[in-house]
Amino acid sequence: MQASPAPSPATQRRERVHEAVRELMAEQGFRVSMDAVASRAGCSKQTLYAHFGSKQELLRSVMQEHLDLATARLDDTAGDMRTVLVEFAIQHLQRISEPTVLATCQLLSAEAMQFPEEARTLYQDGCATLQQRLADWLHVAMQRGQLRPYHPQQAAELLLGMIVGLDFERQRFSVPFRDDDPQRQHWAEFAVDAFLRAFAVDIQSSAGLAASPPATSLHLVPKP
Protein backbone atom coordinates (compact mmCIF):
# COMPACT_ATOMS: atom_id res chain seq x y z
CA MET A 1 0.00 0.00 0.00
CA GLN A 2 1.46 3.33 -1.07
CA ALA A 3 1.98 5.80 1.75
CA SER A 4 0.14 9.09 1.59
CA PRO A 5 2.35 12.00 0.54
CA ALA A 6 3.59 14.18 3.36
CA PRO A 7 1.71 17.48 3.70
CA SER A 8 3.41 20.44 2.06
CA PRO A 9 5.10 23.10 4.23
CA ALA A 10 2.23 25.48 3.39
CA THR A 11 -0.34 22.91 4.55
CA GLN A 12 1.60 22.22 7.75
CA ARG A 13 1.83 25.95 8.48
CA ARG A 14 -1.90 26.36 7.90
CA GLU A 15 -2.63 23.49 10.28
CA ARG A 16 -0.41 25.05 12.97
CA VAL A 17 -2.12 28.41 12.54
CA HIS A 18 -5.60 26.88 12.72
CA GLU A 19 -4.68 24.90 15.83
CA ALA A 20 -3.28 28.05 17.43
CA VAL A 21 -6.51 29.92 16.72
CA ARG A 22 -8.64 27.14 18.22
CA GLU A 23 -6.52 27.07 21.39
CA LEU A 24 -6.47 30.84 21.78
CA MET A 25 -10.19 31.25 21.16
CA ALA A 26 -10.81 28.85 24.06
CA GLU A 27 -8.49 30.97 26.23
CA GLN A 28 -9.14 34.54 25.08
CA GLY A 29 -12.41 34.55 23.16
CA PHE A 30 -12.95 37.50 20.83
CA ARG A 31 -9.86 39.20 22.24
CA VAL A 32 -7.47 36.87 20.42
CA SER A 33 -4.95 38.88 18.40
CA MET A 34 -2.89 38.22 15.30
CA ASP A 35 0.23 38.72 17.42
CA ALA A 36 -0.87 35.95 19.78
CA VAL A 37 -1.70 33.61 16.89
CA ALA A 38 1.66 34.24 15.23
CA SER A 39 3.49 33.58 18.49
CA ARG A 40 1.56 30.38 19.23
CA ALA A 41 1.88 29.09 15.65
CA GLY A 42 5.58 29.93 15.38
CA CYS A 43 5.33 32.27 12.43
CA SER A 44 5.42 36.02 11.80
CA LYS A 45 2.41 38.32 11.85
CA GLN A 46 3.35 39.36 8.31
CA THR A 47 2.97 35.73 7.23
CA LEU A 48 -0.53 35.62 8.71
CA TYR A 49 -1.61 38.76 6.89
CA ALA A 50 -0.03 37.54 3.66
CA HIS A 51 -2.01 34.30 3.72
CA PHE A 52 -5.28 35.38 5.36
CA GLY A 53 -5.51 39.14 4.90
CA SER A 54 -7.18 39.93 8.22
CA LYS A 55 -8.14 38.48 11.57
CA GLN A 56 -11.74 38.13 10.37
CA GLU A 57 -10.67 36.09 7.34
CA LEU A 58 -8.41 33.95 9.51
CA LEU A 59 -11.31 33.13 11.84
CA ARG A 60 -13.50 32.43 8.82
CA SER A 61 -10.86 30.02 7.49
CA VAL A 62 -10.82 28.12 10.78
CA MET A 63 -14.61 27.97 10.86
CA GLN A 64 -14.71 26.80 7.23
CA GLU A 65 -12.38 23.92 8.05
CA HIS A 66 -14.51 22.99 11.07
CA LEU A 67 -17.70 22.99 8.98
CA ASP A 68 -16.12 21.02 6.15
CA LEU A 69 -15.21 18.28 8.63
CA ALA A 70 -18.60 18.43 10.38
CA THR A 71 -20.59 18.18 7.15
CA ALA A 72 -18.31 15.88 5.13
CA ARG A 73 -20.89 13.07 5.29
CA LEU A 74 -23.49 15.36 3.72
CA ASP A 75 -21.47 15.39 0.50
CA ASP A 76 -23.13 12.04 -0.12
CA THR A 77 -26.47 12.94 -1.72
CA ALA A 78 -27.01 9.48 -3.19
CA GLY A 79 -26.35 7.28 -0.16
CA ASP A 80 -28.85 5.71 2.19
CA MET A 81 -30.66 8.59 3.87
CA ARG A 82 -30.76 7.19 7.39
CA THR A 83 -27.13 6.09 7.35
CA VAL A 84 -25.94 9.49 6.14
CA LEU A 85 -27.95 11.38 8.76
CA VAL A 86 -26.93 9.08 11.63
CA GLU A 87 -23.24 9.44 10.75
CA PHE A 88 -23.65 13.20 10.44
CA ALA A 89 -25.34 13.26 13.85
CA ILE A 90 -22.60 11.21 15.50
CA GLN A 91 -19.88 13.47 14.07
CA HIS A 92 -21.76 16.55 15.24
CA LEU A 93 -22.12 15.18 18.77
CA GLN A 94 -18.45 14.27 18.85
CA ARG A 95 -17.39 17.77 17.81
CA ILE A 96 -19.51 19.63 20.34
CA SER A 97 -18.04 17.35 23.01
CA GLU A 98 -14.49 18.52 22.33
CA PRO A 99 -13.20 20.46 25.38
CA THR A 100 -11.92 23.39 23.32
CA VAL A 101 -15.29 23.76 21.59
CA LEU A 102 -17.14 23.93 24.90
CA ALA A 103 -14.64 26.36 26.42
CA THR A 104 -14.78 28.57 23.34
CA CYS A 105 -18.58 28.66 23.25
CA GLN A 106 -18.81 29.51 26.94
CA LEU A 107 -16.32 32.35 26.60
CA LEU A 108 -17.81 33.75 23.40
CA SER A 109 -21.32 33.66 24.86
CA ALA A 110 -20.11 35.70 27.84
CA GLU A 111 -18.45 38.24 25.55
CA ALA A 112 -21.13 38.51 22.85
CA MET A 113 -22.64 41.71 24.27
CA GLN A 114 -19.20 43.37 24.24
CA PHE A 115 -18.41 42.26 20.69
CA PRO A 116 -21.81 42.20 18.94
CA GLU A 117 -20.52 42.53 15.37
CA GLU A 118 -17.93 39.79 15.84
CA ALA A 119 -20.54 37.58 17.50
CA ARG A 120 -23.01 38.00 14.63
CA THR A 121 -20.30 37.24 12.07
CA LEU A 122 -19.22 34.12 13.93
CA TYR A 123 -22.83 32.95 14.18
CA GLN A 124 -23.37 33.43 10.45
CA ASP A 125 -20.12 31.68 9.53
CA GLY A 126 -20.76 28.85 11.99
CA CYS A 127 -24.27 27.98 13.14
CA ALA A 128 -26.15 29.53 10.24
CA THR A 129 -23.87 27.96 7.63
CA LEU A 130 -24.17 24.53 9.27
CA GLN A 131 -27.95 24.85 9.21
CA GLN A 132 -27.88 25.90 5.54
CA ARG A 133 -25.67 22.98 4.49
CA LEU A 134 -27.99 20.52 6.21
CA ALA A 135 -31.00 22.31 4.70
CA ASP A 136 -29.50 21.96 1.22
CA TRP A 137 -29.05 18.23 1.75
CA LEU A 138 -32.60 17.82 3.03
CA HIS A 139 -33.90 19.87 0.11
CA VAL A 140 -32.33 17.42 -2.34
CA ALA A 141 -33.99 14.54 -0.50
CA MET A 142 -37.33 16.38 -0.69
CA GLN A 143 -36.92 16.93 -4.42
CA ARG A 144 -36.27 13.22 -4.87
CA GLY A 145 -39.45 12.37 -3.01
CA GLN A 146 -37.62 10.79 -0.05
CA LEU A 147 -38.89 13.39 2.41
CA ARG A 148 -42.17 15.24 2.60
CA PRO A 149 -41.92 18.72 1.04
CA TYR A 150 -41.37 21.26 3.79
CA HIS A 151 -39.32 24.36 4.51
CA PRO A 152 -35.74 22.96 4.39
CA GLN A 153 -34.28 25.52 6.81
CA GLN A 154 -36.92 24.81 9.43
CA ALA A 155 -36.48 21.06 8.99
CA ALA A 156 -32.72 21.46 9.38
CA GLU A 157 -33.11 23.54 12.53
CA LEU A 158 -35.46 20.94 13.99
CA LEU A 159 -33.09 18.07 13.23
CA LEU A 160 -30.07 19.89 14.68
CA GLY A 161 -32.02 20.59 17.85
CA MET A 162 -33.04 16.94 18.11
CA ILE A 163 -29.45 15.78 17.61
CA VAL A 164 -27.97 18.04 20.28
CA GLY A 165 -30.82 17.73 22.75
CA LEU A 166 -29.68 18.96 26.16
CA ASP A 167 -26.20 17.50 25.91
CA PHE A 168 -24.42 20.80 25.34
CA GLU A 169 -26.22 22.30 28.34
CA ARG A 170 -25.19 19.31 30.46
CA GLN A 171 -21.58 19.96 29.54
CA ARG A 172 -21.90 23.67 30.37
CA PHE A 173 -23.21 22.85 33.83
CA SER A 174 -20.73 20.02 34.44
CA VAL A 175 -23.28 17.24 34.83
CA PRO A 176 -23.07 13.78 33.21
CA PHE A 177 -23.49 13.85 29.42
CA ARG A 178 -23.10 11.46 26.49
CA ASP A 179 -19.34 11.32 26.59
CA ASP A 180 -18.65 8.03 24.79
CA ASP A 181 -19.33 6.58 21.36
CA PRO A 182 -22.03 4.04 22.35
CA GLN A 183 -24.16 6.70 24.06
CA ARG A 184 -23.77 9.10 21.14
CA GLN A 185 -24.60 6.31 18.67
CA HIS A 186 -27.82 5.45 20.55
CA TRP A 187 -28.92 9.08 20.71
CA ALA A 188 -28.03 9.82 17.09
CA GLU A 189 -30.14 6.87 15.91
CA PHE A 190 -33.01 7.84 18.18
CA ALA A 191 -33.02 11.47 16.99
CA VAL A 192 -32.70 10.62 13.29
CA ASP A 193 -35.35 7.92 13.44
CA ALA A 194 -37.77 10.30 15.18
CA PHE A 195 -37.08 12.91 12.50
CA LEU A 196 -37.63 10.41 9.68
CA ARG A 197 -40.88 9.18 11.22
CA ALA A 198 -42.13 12.75 10.89
CA PHE A 199 -40.72 13.56 7.45
CA ALA A 200 -40.02 10.36 5.50
CA VAL A 201 -42.51 9.72 2.69
CA ASP A 202 -42.41 5.95 3.09
CA ILE A 203 -41.35 4.97 6.61
CA GLN A 204 -41.14 1.29 5.75
CA SER A 205 -38.59 1.95 3.01
CA SER A 206 -36.51 4.44 4.99
CA ALA A 207 -33.61 2.03 5.29
CA GLY A 208 -34.44 0.21 8.47
CA LEU A 209 -35.76 2.71 10.94
CA ALA A 210 -35.03 1.23 14.29
CA ALA A 211 -37.78 0.31 16.65
CA SER A 212 -37.90 2.36 19.83
CA PRO A 213 -34.39 2.19 21.31
CA PRO A 214 -33.97 0.45 24.65
CA ALA A 215 -34.98 2.68 27.51
CA THR A 216 -31.47 2.57 28.96
CA SER A 217 -30.06 4.17 25.79
CA LEU A 218 -32.21 7.25 26.28
CA HIS A 219 -31.11 7.99 29.80
CA LEU A 220 -27.81 9.19 31.12
CA VAL A 221 -26.42 7.04 33.87
CA PRO A 222 -23.76 8.88 35.89
CA LYS A 223 -20.49 7.01 35.82
CA PRO A 224 -18.92 6.04 39.14
NORPEMO-V755640 format. One record per pair of residues at least 24 apart in sequence whose ideal C-beta (glycine too) atoms are under 6 Angstrom apart, sorted by the first residue. I is the first residue (numbers start at 1). J is the second residue. If there is no record, write none. Layout:
# NORPEMO-V755640
I	J
I	J
This chain:
# NORPEMO-V755640
16	41
17	41
18	62
18	65
21	62
22	100
25	104
26	100
26	103
26	104
29	107
29	108
29	111
30	111
30	115
30	118
60	125
63	125
63	126
67	129
67	130
70	95
71	133
74	137
77	140
80	207
81	146
82	206
82	207
85	192
86	188
86	189
86	192
89	163
89	188
89	192
90	184
90	188
92	163
93	184
96	168
102	171
131	156
131	157
145	201
147	199
148	199
148	201
159	195
162	191
162	195
163	191
176	220
176	222
186	213
186	217
